């Protein structure tokens, strides 16, 4: 008598989870800003501000993580990885394998550019609005993750923060006065979080359009639109 056993293996993609999570947190930040006066009258105002910043920071981190997580899956599992084995482009995946170590070291936007070039011969310009905004979102995420406490005047001499300030995000109502420094107080608002989520969504959708593959965000479009004002 012979006995056979089989093990089913599976994996999980965080692409949609990360971006939807970011959208939920951006929406929560908007709600706190809209209801700030009423909440601050009942609760500790500093606690309300801390919860608000938690949502904004979380939205930024998760949105950029969506790009990084997805581009890794494209490299390792192939374009269409979210469609199952029948929809995965294994031929393209095999194109990436010889350069996998090199490609993994790139940031998410650089990976997109190289993948499109290898697959379709398509030249993605990282200076195009869809990718430039996402790259600025990535830089903002890095400033948070690798935060260094600096004198505000010194920080605002840096080109990135000057460019970010020119985007004129509406500040949180409790940081609207001139006495609040730009980063993190006026910058980290619900409007900023929403911009980051939208930027990452546009970049990912445009990337998938360039490689002629359905976006993993397609099924979540209506809910994302409803969450982001």
C-alpha positions in Angstrom: 0.0 0.0 0.0 1.3 3.4 -1.0 0.3 6.6 0.7 0.7 10.0 -1.0 0.4 13.4 0.6 0.3 16.8 -1.0 1.1 20.2 0.4 -0.6 23.3 -1.0 1.5 26.4 -0.8 0.2 30.0 -1.1 1.3 33.5 -0.8 -0.4 36.9 0.0 0.0 40.2 -1.9 -0.1 43.4 0.2 -0.6 45.6 -2.8 -4.3 46.4 -2.5 -4.2 46.0 1.3 -1.5 48.7 1.7 -3.2 51.2 -0.6 -6.6 50.6 0.8 -5.2 50.9 4.3 -3.6 54.2 3.4 -6.8 55.5 2.0 -8.7 54.5 5.1 -6.2 56.4 7.3 -6.2 59.5 5.0 -10.0 59.5 5.4 -9.8 59.2 9.1 -7.3 62.2 9.2 -9.9 64.2 7.2 -12.6 63.3 9.7 -10.5 64.4 12.6 -9.7 67.7 11.0 -13.4 68.3 10.2 -14.5 67.5 13.7 -11.4 68.8 15.6 -13.1 71.6 17.5 -15.8 69.3 18.9 -13.4 66.5 19.7 -10.8 68.8 21.3 -13.5 70.2 23.6 -14.3 66.7 24.9 -10.9 65.1 24.8 -7.3 66.1 25.5 -6.5 68.2 22.4 -2.9 67.0 22.3 -4.2 63.4 22.1 -6.5 64.2 19.2 -3.5 65.8 17.3 -1.4 62.7 18.0 -4.1 60.4 16.7 -4.4 62.6 13.6 -0.7 62.5 12.9 -0.7 58.7 13.4 -3.2 58.4 10.6 -1.3 60.8 8.3 2.0 59.1 8.9 0.4 55.6 8.5 -1.2 56.6 5.2 2.1 57.9 3.8 4.0 54.8 4.9 1.4 52.3 3.6 0.9 54.0 0.3 4.6 53.9 -0.6 4.9 50.4 0.8 2.2 49.4 -1.8 4.6 50.4 -4.6 7.6 48.6 -3.1 5.7 45.5 -2.3 4.1 45.2 -5.7 7.2 45.9 -7.7 9.0 43.2 -5.7 6.2 40.7 -6.6 6.5 41.7 -10.3 10.2 41.0 -10.3 10.0 37.7 -8.4 6.7 36.2 -9.4 6.1 38.0 -12.8 3.7 40.6 -14.1 0.1 39.6 -13.5 1.2 37.9 -10.2 -2.2 39.0 -8.7 -4.2 37.2 -11.4 -3.1 33.7 -10.4 -0.9 31.2 -12.3 -3.0 31.4 -15.4 -2.5 35.2 -15.7 1.1 35.5 -14.7 3.6 36.4 -17.4 6.3 33.8 -16.7 8.3 34.7 -19.8 8.7 38.3 -18.5 9.6 37.0 -15.0 12.4 34.9 -16.6 13.7 38.1 -18.2 14.2 39.6 -14.8 15.8 36.7 -13.1 19.4 37.2 -14.3 19.2 40.8 -13.0 17.2 40.1 -9.9 19.9 41.2 -7.4 20.4 44.5 -9.2 16.7 45.2 -9.6 15.9 44.4 -6.0 18.3 47.2 -4.9 16.5 49.8 -6.9 13.7 51.9 -5.5 10.1 51.2 -6.6 10.0 53.8 -9.4 13.4 52.7 -10.8 12.1 49.1 -10.9 9.0 50.2 -12.8 11.2 51.9 -15.4 13.5 48.8 -15.9 10.6 46.4 -16.0 8.8 48.3 -18.7 12.0 48.6 -20.7 12.7 44.9 -20.4 9.2 43.7 -21.2 7.9 46.1 -23.8 10.8 48.2 -24.8 8.7 51.1 -23.3 10.6 54.1 -22.0 9.0 55.3 -18.8 10.0 58.8 -17.9 10.3 59.2 -14.2 9.9 62.9 -14.8 6.3 62.4 -16.0 3.7 63.7 -13.5 2.5 60.2 -12.6 5.9 59.1 -11.5 7.4 62.4 -10.3 4.6 62.8 -7.7 5.1 59.2 -6.6 8.8 59.8 -6.3 8.2 62.8 -4.1 5.8 60.8 -2.0 8.6 58.2 -1.6 11.0 60.9 -0.5 8.5 62.2 2.1 8.1 58.6 3.4 11.9 58.4 3.7 12.0 61.6 5.6 9.5 60.2 8.1 11.1 56.7 8.4 14.6 58.1 8.7 13.5 61.2 10.6 16.3 63.5 11.8 15.4 66.3 14.2 16.8 69.5 12.7 16.5 73.2 13.1 13.6 74.3 10.9 15.6 77.0 9.1 18.2 74.4 8.1 15.6 71.9 7.0 13.7 74.5 4.9 16.9 75.3 2.9 16.7 71.8 1.4 15.3 71.6 -2.1 12.9 68.8 -1.3 11.1 70.7 1.5 11.0 73.9 -0.5 9.3 72.0 -3.4 7.0 70.2 -0.9 5.9 73.5 0.6 5.0 74.9 -2.8 2.4 72.2 -3.1 0.4 74.2 -0.6 -1.3 71.3 1.3 -4.1 72.7 3.5 -2.6 72.4 7.0 -4.5 70.8 9.9 -6.7 73.3 11.6 -4.6 73.1 14.8 -1.4 73.9 12.8 -2.6 76.7 10.6 -0.9 79.6 12.3 2.4 81.1 11.4 3.9 79.8 14.6 3.9 76.2 13.4 6.9 75.0 11.4 6.2 73.4 8.0 7.6 69.9 8.7 6.1 68.1 10.3 3.3 70.3 11.7 1.8 72.1 8.7 3.0 69.5 6.1 1.5 66.3 7.7 -2.1 67.0 7.0 -5.1 65.0 5.7 -4.6 66.8 2.3 -0.9 65.6 2.2 -1.9 62.1 3.1 -4.6 62.1 0.3 -2.1 63.4 -2.2 0.4 60.6 -1.4 -2.3 57.9 -1.7 -3.4 59.3 -5.1 0.1 59.7 -6.3 1.0 56.1 -5.6 -2.3 54.9 -7.1 -1.7 56.8 -10.3 1.9 55.6 -10.6 1.0 52.0 -10.1 -1.9 52.2 -12.6 0.2 53.9 -15.2 3.0 51.3 -14.7 0.6 48.5 -15.4 -0.8 50.3 -18.4 2.7 50.5 -19.7 3.3 46.8 -19.4 -0.1 45.9 -20.8 -1.3 44.1 -17.6 -4.4 44.7 -15.6 -3.7 46.7 -12.4 -4.1 44.9 -9.1 -6.0 48.1 -7.9 -8.7 47.8 -10.6 -11.1 46.0 -8.4 -10.8 48.6 -5.7 -11.2 51.7 -7.8 -14.7 52.6 -6.7 -14.0 52.3 -3.0 -10.8 54.3 -3.3 -12.7 57.1 -5.1 -15.3 57.1 -2.4 -12.7 57.3 0.4 -10.6 60.1 -1.0 -12.3 63.5 -1.1 
